[in-house]
Amino acid sequence: MHRIVPNIYSDDIEKSKKFYTDFMGMELAMDMEWILTFVSKENRTAQISVFQNKENKPLDNSAIFLSIEVNDIDNWYERAKKENIAIVYPISNESWGVRRFFIKDPNGVTLNLLSHIN
């Protein structure tokens, strides 16, 4: 196995594009209008693809949950607060050695942003 790419659906592809490039700091590697693929600037195999929801009905994304390890988790948390991104689990030091918080992307997908505690 070389990589696994999570795929999510979006009711607003432009909001997704802005979120993953501006807030998450990813590079837009492919834009075919109906699918966007974002890659990490630091690790090109870390990717997320977003598909346009063609069904025109609300999606239940409660089962979609992504974990993304980042540097300087406290900076990410402050940025999320400043940009009014929905924080659904406050920043916390967990007993298993990570500091993390959860946010919702524009599509209702939960992102677990985390850093290992040294």
C-alpha positions in Angstrom: 0.0 0.0 0.0 1.4 3.4 -1.0 -1.3 5.7 0.4 -4.9 6.0 1.5 -6.9 9.0 0.5 -10.0 9.9 2.4 -12.8 11.1 0.1 -15.6 13.4 1.3 -18.6 15.0 -0.3 -19.3 18.8 -0.4 -22.4 20.8 -0.8 -20.2 23.9 -1.4 -17.0 23.1 -3.3 -15.8 26.7 -3.1 -16.0 26.8 0.7 -14.2 23.4 0.8 -11.5 24.8 -1.5 -11.0 27.9 0.8 -11.0 25.8 4.0 -8.4 23.2 2.9 -6.1 25.7 1.2 -6.4 28.7 3.6 -7.0 27.2 7.0 -5.4 23.8 6.6 -2.6 25.1 4.4 -2.8 22.4 1.8 -1.9 22.7 -1.8 -4.7 22.2 -4.4 -3.1 19.5 -6.6 -6.1 18.8 -8.8 -9.2 20.8 -9.6 -11.7 19.2 -12.0 -14.6 21.3 -10.6 -16.4 18.2 -9.5 -13.4 16.8 -7.5 -10.7 18.6 -5.7 -7.5 16.9 -4.4 -5.5 18.6 -1.7 -1.9 17.6 -0.7 0.2 18.5 2.3 3.1 20.8 1.3 5.4 18.8 3.7 4.3 15.3 2.8 2.9 14.8 -0.7 1.3 11.4 0.2 -0.9 13.1 2.8 -4.0 13.9 0.7 -7.8 14.6 0.9 -10.2 14.5 -2.0 -13.5 16.4 -2.0 -16.3 15.5 -4.3 -19.1 17.8 -5.4 -22.4 16.5 -3.9 -24.5 15.9 -7.0 -27.5 14.6 -5.1 -28.6 18.1 -3.9 -29.6 16.8 -0.6 -28.1 17.3 2.8 -25.3 14.8 3.7 -24.9 13.1 7.1 -21.2 13.3 7.6 -21.3 12.1 11.3 -19.5 8.9 10.3 -16.6 10.7 8.6 -13.8 11.5 11.0 -10.3 12.4 9.9 -7.2 12.6 12.2 -4.5 15.0 11.0 -1.2 15.4 12.9 0.2 19.0 12.8 3.0 21.0 14.2 2.3 23.7 16.9 -1.3 22.6 17.8 -1.8 25.6 20.0 -1.3 27.9 17.0 -3.9 25.9 15.0 -6.3 26.1 17.9 -5.9 29.9 18.1 -6.4 30.2 14.3 -9.6 28.1 14.4 -11.0 30.4 17.1 -10.0 33.5 15.3 -11.5 32.3 12.0 -14.7 31.2 13.8 -14.4 27.6 12.7 -16.7 25.3 14.7 -14.7 23.7 17.5 -16.6 20.6 18.6 -14.0 19.3 21.2 -11.8 21.8 23.1 -8.1 21.6 23.1 -7.0 18.9 25.5 -4.0 17.0 26.7 -5.0 13.3 26.5 -3.6 10.6 28.7 -2.1 8.7 25.7 0.3 11.5 24.9 -1.4 13.8 22.4 -2.7 17.3 22.5 -5.8 17.7 20.3 -9.0 19.4 19.4 -11.8 18.7 16.9 -13.3 21.1 14.3 -15.9 20.8 11.6 -15.0 21.5 8.0 -17.5 23.3 5.8 -19.1 19.9 4.9 -19.7 18.8 8.5 -16.8 16.5 8.5 -15.0 16.2 11.9 -11.3 16.8 11.9 -9.2 15.7 14.8 -6.2 18.0 14.8 -3.4 16.7 17.0 0.2 16.9 18.0 2.2 14.4 20.1 3.2 15.7 23.5 7.0 15.6 23.9 
